[in-house]
């Protein structure tokens, strides 16, 4: 019998291992493709819900265009008084919709504007009024994401909050809030 070279033996062995591996993989794959028996009492695939069954709630939100209009009006009001501010508009759920950082606004103003807007929509009140509430409930300021300084104004529809506008960067919260109210007023136009 003729002796096979090392190269031939290695190639033959590698081919054999590859063939066995492919066969094993095919058997495992074929077994995995077999569906398991469905449980006897399967849950329904989907449940129909409509507005009349009490499972749904509708809410009103500003469009991106309306939020941008309010933010621009706010920034323009500040620029007319040579104030460098940042503006944030958040939706009813406190999610940021639009932010504008005016030319020369301080680095802290961006985050402060978002927090003031969030605070205003969360309590459906201007943040200057909420500052007064801290006298009776000082731990309110510990709620994450809030900032109890003047400069936030809620946007309402039918008495319910639908957005908040926050401004930061002017020398006082009164000025910040004045500019935020200009943004709210722009939505009424």
N, C-alpha and C positions, 0 to 999 in steps of 0.2 A: 504494500500500500504506500502510496506517495504521501510524503509529509507536506502539510500545508504551511505556507509561509506565515509569519506573524501578522503581516498586513492582511492577508486573506482571512485569518482567524478573527482578527479584530473587526473587520467589516462584516463578516458573517454574524458575529455576536451582536454587533450594534443593530443589524437588520432584524435579528430575532427579538431583541429587547423592544425595538420600535413596534414590531408587529404585535407582540404581546400587550404592550401599552395601549395601542390603538384598539385592540379587542376589548380590553378591560374598560377603557373609556367609553366605547360604544355600548357595552353592556350596562354600565352605570347610567349613561345618558338615556338609554332606552327605558330603564327602570324608573328614572326620574320623570319621564314623560307620561308615565301611566298615572292617570288622575286618581286621587284618593276617593274613597266612597264618600258621598255627601252625607252630612248628618241628617237624621230623620226629620228634625224640626229646625230647618234652616230659617234664619231671620230674613225678613223681606229685604230685597236689594235696595230699595229706596222708599222713602216715606214722602208722600205728597203733602205739601204745606201751602196754604194760601193765607191771604191777609185776614180772612174771616175766622180762621181757627184759633187765633190767639198765639200762635207760635212765632209770628213775625212782628217786627216793629220797624216803622219807617222813621228816618230822621232827615233833616235838611242840612245841606252842606253848601258852602260857597264853591263856585267853580274856580278853577285856577285863574281864569280871566278876571273874575270879580276880586279875588284875593290880590292879584297883581295890581289892579286898578286902585284898591285901597292902600296897598303898600306904596305905590308911586305917589299918591296924593299925600300920604303921610310924610314921605321923604321930601316932597316939594314944599310942604308947609314948614318943615324944619330948615330947609335951604333958604327960604325967604327971610328967615331970621338969623341966617349965618350960623346955624347949628349943625354940627357934624354928628349924625346919629346912625344907628342901625335900627331896622324895622323888621318885625316878624309877624306873620299872620299864621295862626294855627286853626285847625278845624275843631268841630265840636268835641272830638275825642282827644284833643291836645296834640295832634300830629301836625308838624310843621308843613305848611303848604307853600309859603313864599318867604324868603328872607332877602333883604337888601341891606348892604352895608354901604352907607354913604361915604363919599370921598373924605378921608381924614378922620373917620370915626375910630374911636379907641378900640383896642383888641378885646377888651372886656365887654364892650357894648353888644356884640353879636349874641353871646350866650344870655346876657341879661335881658335882651329884648324877647328872646324865645321864652324865657321863664316868666316874664311879665305877661305875655300873651296867654300862656298856659294858665297862669293864676287867674287872670280876668275871666277866661271862659269857664274855668272850673267852678268858680263861685258866682258867675253871672253878675259881676260887679266891677267897677273901676278899682284898680289896685290901690288908689289913694284912700278909698273907703275901707278897703280891707286892712290897711295899716292900722286904722283905728280899732279894728276888732282884736288886734294883738294885745291890747290892754287887758281884755277879759279872757283871752285865750292865747297866751304867749307861745304855746307849743305849736300853733298853726304853722309857724315859720319853719318847723322841722320836717314838714311834709316834702318829700323828694320832688324836685323839679319846679318848686314854687319860688317866687321872689316877691316879698311884700314891700314893694317900693312903688311910689307913684310912677305911672308910665304905661299901664295896661288898661285897655278898654274892651268890654265885651261887644260883640255884634249879635243882635237878637232878631228873631223873626217870630211874630205872634207871642212875644214875651219870653220865648225860650232862647237860650244861648245857642248860636250856630257857629261862632268863631270868636277869636280873640286877636286883638292887635296890640303888640308890645313895642315900645320905643325905649331906647337907652342911649345915653351919650350926652344929652344936654346937661347944663349945670344943675338942673333941679328936676325932681320928679314931676313937678307941676308943669314944666315945659314939655317934658316927655309925654305926659298925658294929654296936654293940649294938642300935640301933633297926632297922637293916636286917635283922638276924637275927630280930627280932620279926615283921617282915613275912614272912620265909621260914617261920617257925613257924606263922603264921596260915594258910598254905596247907595245912599238914598237918592242920588241924582239920576 
